[in-house]
Amino acid sequence: MEKQLQELKQRLQEISTINGATAVLGWDQSTYMPPGGAAARGQQMAVLGRIAHEKFTDTAVGRLLDDLQPYAESLPYDHDDAALIRVTRRNYERATKVPAALLATIYAHGAATYQQWTVARPANDFASIAPALEKTIDYSRQIADCFPGYDHIADPLIDFADLGMKAESVRALFTELRAALVPIANAITSQEPADDSCLKQHFPEAQQLAFGQEIIKAYGYDFQRGRQDKTHHPFMTKFSIGDVRITTRVKEHDLSEALFSTLHEAGHALYEQGINPAYEGTPLNGGTSAGVHESQSRLWENLVGRSRTFWEHYYPKLQATFPEQLYHVPLETFYRAINKVQRSLIRTDADEVTYNLHVMIRFDLELALLEGKLAVKDLPAAWHARYESDLGLRAPDDRDGVLQDVHWYSGQVGGVFQGYTLGNIMSALFYAQALQAHPTIPAEIGAGEFGTLHGWLRENIYQHGSKFTANELVERVTGGPLTIAPYIQYLRAKYGELYQL
Ligand code: ZN
């Protein structure tokens, strides 16, 4: 067994090395690459992606996994080797069930559709991209059909991002959440909106970046194993456990943009930096699901970074950084500004309370598109109808309607949105557990110290990488299944106090 295990690890190491190199190219593409490099870069990444895929789907890998199966079964479930073999087999089955030719077609189609979208959105021209979207839906169905036996056609697509979740289980959670959220959102938005003009003054870029970096350093983000650069859309990327990078976007007339995207991406990065170093070069070396990943970014961005205790410590420092702008602004005004709740048209700008309503609209529309109950030509109208019923707003055009998110125009419809809301739900669930284990955490946050919280997350979530699924992690941490209760409790407590609900 030892020999086979070594061979499997060696093969996986090589694939992980190629994937790491591809990620470097992707990071460079989004940060420093001159426009002239675009065509060749696309080719470079496609070739590396193909080589990694070929190496992973090699029948020799399947044979090794078969040979190692009895060994895996002889081990406890949480043994590292058992987890390695289990997760590799799962990925292998996914990778081999979809024909390589179909994958290549979808990859090319996704890249072309994305290019079209960059033109169609500013031109407010949904009609021009509708045929490509129809094809995308058809391809997404074909992918799902590579995994027969599903209850809902979206199940395999949801499973890729959030293993173990299904259309029905997500729908049930979302229905419950919506019933709880809508009254909170209504009660808040019937009041005078918070004044956030203090955030819209001029804040020079260099100080903004330095301030955000000071916070994430205190969070525990290791700049010896990471760095921050600027991009059009903020993201986190990983080349190895020793190199986990984040990006941000600075608006000199909106303090919240760089600040909260920095805290958000740092949350993703803390997760990746905290994975057991022994998993380097294996499929265990990565966050376990879209939802769990988002739970970490949301936890550090919102539950910590938008809390009053946090700003009791950091606001005087922020005032010292921007004395002209903030000296006369009281903490309470700033706190209300960064937690302003407002019905809006754009998901990425939405606050904690209304954000999930945006996600649910997309999730339901995706399911309807895949089921064939909604035609692409009727999508813009369906979008407007849901925004009117759920948020009481109607976008003036498709640019801020059905064209606003890149997700559907990047090669897949289905499974791409639920992770955001699952992440919000899990962020409160995990945070409540951390507080239960260490009631001193809020006081520490009030002193600008995050070691206990970071340590708890590393111990209970980060170190495991992909060893456990999201459902297993939740079960291990809370002793029960995923529930929205702590999230609703969190929102009611925080916004109840803010808005006297
Ligand atoms: Zn995120």
Residues whose N, C-alpha, C, O or C-beta is under 5 A from the ligand:
A	BS01	ZN	E294 S297
